[in-house]
Amino acid sequence: MPLSTNTYGTSTGIERLVGDVFVSRNITSTTIPSLIYIEGMLDQTAAELNRELQAAGYSVPVSTSDVINRPWLQSINEFGAAALVLGSMPMTAIAPGREDAGHNRMEMFQAFFNAALVTIKENRLAAGRSRGRLGATFAGSQEDSDGNRKLPLFKRG
């Protein structure tokens, strides 16, 4: 399953974060978890990011020409997916003999992802917006529902 066009992260980014849990440090169709599973986790976390972006009034997906926010979203997408990947594996597979071995890293990745969702909700991202900050603010005369121009309530001078 190829990645969705709305996904920011890559399987290479996941290899960078959690490649040590794979025998060859490479994710393929035969590894556990497989490349298809990893791509599904990337799509899932990107969908969550895009849902929050859209709810906050941003245009989704964020354009590839946005050199400030696109790389940030890519890393956040990869952190979220890496947390899901680590959470899906028994910790004994990551470090035999230690039941708590991968939790700190998984929790760190999840914390990065959760902090990004808060950043988006608080409108602290300088990405393109589908409507401006004052997009729902109107001043002066407007048209009524029949298309007739309303007269202003007051005039200057």
N, C-alpha and C positions, 0 to 999 in steps of 0.2 A: 504494500500500500504506500504510494508516494505521499509525501507531506502535502498538506493543504496549502493553498496559496495564501491563506490567512495566518499561517504559522511563521513565527519569527526565528525559532531555534533550529538547530541541526543535530543530526546524530553524532557528528564530529564533536560538537560541544558537549554532548553527554559522555562521549568517550573521554574527553578531557577531565570531566568532573568525577566520573565513577568507573573509568576504564580498568582500574585495578581489580574490580570484582570479576572481570572476564579473563579467561586463561590467556588469550593472546593480546589483550587490551584493545581488540577490535570487535565491533558489533557487527554480526552478520546474520543471515537468515537462519543459521544453525545454532547460534549462541542462545543461552538462557539468561535473561530474557532476550528475545529475538529482535531483529531490526524492525519488524512489523509492529511489535509491541512498543518499542521505544518511540517509533514515529506516532503511534496512537497516543502515547503519553504527551508527546510534544503538541499534537493537535488538540488534546484535551485541555492542557494548560493554556495554550494560545487562545482557545475559545473562551476560557474564563477571563483572560486578560482583555480580549476584544469586547466581551459583554460589559465589563466594568468601564472600558474606554468609551463605548457607545453610550452607556447610561450617564456618563459624566459630560457628554456632548462632543467628544472627540470623533474625528473621521477614522473609520476602521476599514481595512487594516492601515496602520501607519505607513506612509509612503517610504519606499526604499531610498528616496532622495533625502529623507530626513536623517542627516548624519549625526544628530545629537541624540534623538530618542530611539531610533531604530536599533542601534547596538545595545542600548540599555534594555529594551524590550526583548532582544534576542537572549541576553544573559539571564534575564528574569524568567523567560520561557524555559530556558535550559535548567535553571535552578529548580523550578517547579516540577519539571518532568523528572529530574534526577532524584528529587525527594520521593516522588511516586515510585520510581524504579527501585530505590533502596528500600522503601516501605513494603514492596511486593516480594522482597527476597528474605528468606530466613537469615537471621544474623549469623548463624553458624556457618553459612556459606561464605560470608564476608571475612570472618575471623573465627576459625574453629576453636572451640573452648571458651569463647567469650560471648555470652548472650547479649550484652549491651554494646557490642563493638561498633556498629554502624549508626546507632541512634543519634549521637552527637552531630555527625555530619548530615544525616537526614533532617534533623531538627534545624540545623543551620540553614540548609537549602530552603526548607519550608518557611523559616522566618524571613529570609530574603524575599520570597515570593509573596508572603502575607504583607510585608512592609510596602512592596510595590503596589499591591491592591489598595492600600491606604493612601499612598501617594496619588494614585489615579482618582480615588473617591474625593480627595481633598482638593482636586483641580490644581495640583502642583506640577503638572507635566506640561511642558511647552510645545506639545505636539499640535498638529493642525486640528482645527475644530470644525465640525459641521455647522455649528452656529457660534457666533462670537459671544463674549462674556455678557454683552448687552443685547443679545439677539432677540430677546422677548420684551425689550423696553421700547415703547413708542412715545413719540412726542409730536405735538402739532396736530394738524388735520389728518384724518384718515378717511378711507372709504367705508361706507356701511355695507351690510350684507347684500344690498341691491346694486352696489357699485357706484352709488352716489357719494360725492365728496362731502364730508362733514365740514361745517364751518368751525373755525377755531373758537375757543371759549374767550380768548382775549387777544389783542394785538398790541405790539409796541409801537410807539411814536405815532 
